[in-house]
Amino acid sequence: MLESYAAIGMMISTAFFMGGSLLLLGWLIRPSKPSPAKEQPYESGVPDVRPPRGRYTSRFYIVALLFVIFDIEAIFLFPWAVAFDQLALYGYIQVLVFISLLLFGLLYEWKKGALEWA
Amino acid sequence: MAAEVLIFNLLSAVAIVSAVAMITMRNPVHSAIALVLTFVNVAAIFIMLRAEFLAAVQIIVYTGAVLVLILFVLMLVNPDDLPEFHSGKPMQNVFGFGVGLILLAEISVAILTRTVVAEPGPWNEEGVAAAGGNIQVIGQLLYSGYVLPIQATALVLLAATIGALFLGRPDEDQEPSPKRRTVATISLAHTRGADDDLIPALRAANIKREAGDRDLIMARDADEFTTSAEEEEKKGQSE
């Protein structure tokens, strides 16, 4: 069984080797002469009044966290779907309860307006 | 078998090295990349233990979702703003070392006495293959014998949803004020020097209103106004 993963392992190690060796080669060959002028964001013009990296709205965080939660829900549904025939009605009802519990969370966040970007 | 041991040693060595790199890197984004490397190596070790579903979950949930979350937090917080991000208090170092030692002792005892190694269940490699595969067996076991854990997981996830919403909700009071975004600076300096009389004259003319909701800052020099948006907002409130 493990032999079937040999191709994947070889592909990953080849990819890492190629990418890593090119980076290493570049690091060895290229000259490195940093100067303050090179660090400037603009060659000319007014320097930034504030840091270029602005603050992001926390809505991104909510969306990412909800993604993690529903990702895990999908992970739990996957084995159920694969073993659907053996589990029959009992498994179906269990999954219905499982989903409806999480559906409550989805409705809550919908009602709270977390899914709106206005 | 020898090749398997060799591959296992390689994978665990890379996992340990990248885990150490993750906590020693100074740049948090580099730490996140080292964490990805650790997760991928642990997933490969899971595959070697014939836990393919766990390996897939490891990749999807940890490298996919949790890392996205970590990077989002880095984006939101901007670690440069945290002065004590890397310099822990000496108390923390001692405490962390102690906790690490206890964990090491726990793991060593578990390995040496082998109390965590249970009797092998009915699902050996042949049994799993006969049942149709790893995921098939997990599905059957999970939804026949583990009703309560599954529904408890749903409740935990529900609590996480509501908690995420509560912690990350955009507070109505702390909504990014339009002032912060629409600050405009007018420099009154020109080549022949700043015109000192112009500033009170313009202030008196009250062009603020004409500019709508923009907050105009009049400075003699572009360098005179280099405060951050928040500082300048505070200044505006105190005036």
Interface residues (C-beta under 8 A of the other chain):
Chain A: M1 L2 Y5 G9 V46 V49 R50 P51 R53 R55 Y56 T57 S58 R59 F60 Y61 I62 A64 L65 L66 F67 V68 I69 D71 I72 E73 I75 F76 F78 P79 W80 A81 V82 A83 F84 Q86 L87 Y90 G91 Q94 V95 V97 F98 L101 L102 F104 G105 L106 Y108 E109 K112 A114
Chain B: E4 I7 A44 I47 M48 R50 F53 V57 I60 V61 G64 A65 V66 V68 L69 F72 V73 M75 L76 N78 E125 G133 I135 Q136 V137 I138 G139 Q140 L142 Y143 S144 V147 I150 Q151 T153 A154 L155 L157 L158 A160 T161 I162 A164 L165 G168 R169 P170 P176 T185 A222 F225 T226 S228 A229
